[in-house]
């Protein structure tokens, strides 16, 4: 039979024994648990991840913020800082161009006009491309910020270590 060896309220080993009576600090391993779990005299349970609720809240917030950064970095991998710095300008010009509708002229979007000319397409065609990309990126950013905010809110609202243990910082992120 398999037995957990208990020392100072913790499972320190799991071994094969002929009888539990051969080891005074052994319990039947069929009750569950694994090495490192805490033994309270009745059940085995994993040790808490954090020393206090406050420690857990800080750790979950940090993990969520780091995950949000990693997801953002994955989305923008390979894009230069200069190109990213141009996005708000392009979006602003595209919005201004679209707002004018049929009255829009190239002078309403000077940066986009230069890029469109270099690409050999019309400014109107480039405005559509810029707005499609801006919508996609805005949607992704909203999903990232929303998931990060929800996790940070859940951590802040947690009253117990059990509440914190139930928070999944890895799931629910956009791909």
N, C-alpha and C positions, 0 to 999 in steps of 0.2 A: 504494500500500500504506500501511497505517496503521503508525505507529511511535511508540513511547514515547521521550521524551527523558529521559535519566537524568542527574541532577546530584547528587553527593555521596551516591550509593547510594539515591536516591529518584526515583520517576517524577514529573517536574515538569510534563509536558505530553504530549499525544497529538496527532500531526499526520499529514497525508497527505504522503508523500514518493514520489519516483520510484524512489529506491534508498536502501537503508540506508547505502551508502557515502558518500552526500552529507552525512551527519551522523555524525561519529565517536562521538558519545555517544547514538546511537539504537539501539533494539532492536526487533525485530519485535513489534508489538502483538498478533499472533494468539496469542502464548503466554499471554495473559490479563493481568490486572492493570488498574489504573486510576490516575489521578493521585493522588498521596499515598502509594501503595504503596512498600514497600521493595524494592530490587533487590540480591540477594546475588551476582550474577554468573551465576546460573542460573535463578532463579525470582522472580516478583513475589509479594509477600505483604502483606496489610494490616499497618500498624504496630501494635504492642501498644497496648491501651487504657490500660494503666497502666505506670508506671515500675518497679514491683516487685510481687511477690506480696502483700506486706503492704498496699500502696496499693490493689490490686484487692480484697482482702478487705474493707477499710474501705469502699470505694466500693460494693461489692455489698451489704454489710450495710445501708448507708445507703439505697441504692435500694430494697431490699426493705422496710425499715421504713417508708419514705415511701409505697410502694405499698400496704402494709397499712393505713396511716392513711387513704389516699385511698379505699380500698375501704370501710373502716368509715364514713368520712364520707359516702360516697355512700348507704350503707344507712340512715344516720340523718339524712340531709338533711331539713330541715323539721321536725324533732322538737326541741322545746325541752329545754334542760338540766334544767328542773324535771320534765318528764315522764320523762326518762331516769333522773333521781334516784329516781323513785318505783318503777321497775321491780323493784329487789331487794326492796322492801317488798311489792309486789304478789305477786311470785313466792313470797316467804316465807309470806305469808298463804295463798296458794293451796295451797302444799304442806301447810301445817298443816291447812287445811280438808279437803283430800283424805285426809290421814292418818287423820282421824277417821271417814271413811267415812259410814255412815248416822247416826252420832252427831254429825256436824258441825252446829254452830249458827252463826248470823250473828255471834255474839260472838267466834268463832274467827278471823274475818277482818273486823275493824272497818272498815278502809279500803275493802276490796272491797264490803262491805255498803253503805257510803255511796254508792259509785260505782254499784253495781247499782240502788239505790233511785232515784238520779238518772236512770239510763237506763231505768228501768221494767222491769227484768228481775230474775230471782232471783240471789242470791249464788252458788248452785250453777252457774247458767248462765255467770256472769261468771268463775268459777273455771276453767271449761273453756276459755273464750276466752283468759284470761291464760296458762294452761298451754300452749295451742297456740302462742301468740306467743312464749312463753319458749323452747319447744322449737325453733321456727324460728330465733330469734335465737342460741340456743346452738349450733345446728348451723352457722350462718353463721360465728359467731365461732371455732368449732373449725376450720373450713376455712381461715379467714384466718390464724389463729395457726399452724396446721399448715403452710401454705404458706410463711409468713414464717420459721418455725423451720427448715423444710427448706432454704430458700435460705441462711439464716445458717449452718446446719451445713455445707452444701456449700462455702460460701466459706471457713469456718474449716478445712475438711479439704483445700482445694486446695493442691497442692504446686508447681504451675507456673502460668505465665500462660495456657498452653493449657487447663489445668483450669478456670481462671476464665472464659476466653472461652466455654467450653461451657455456662456457667450462664445460663439464660434467666430473667431477673427479671420478665418481662412475662406469661408464660404460666402457666396453672394456677390462676389466682385465681378465686374464686366471682364470679358476675356480680352 
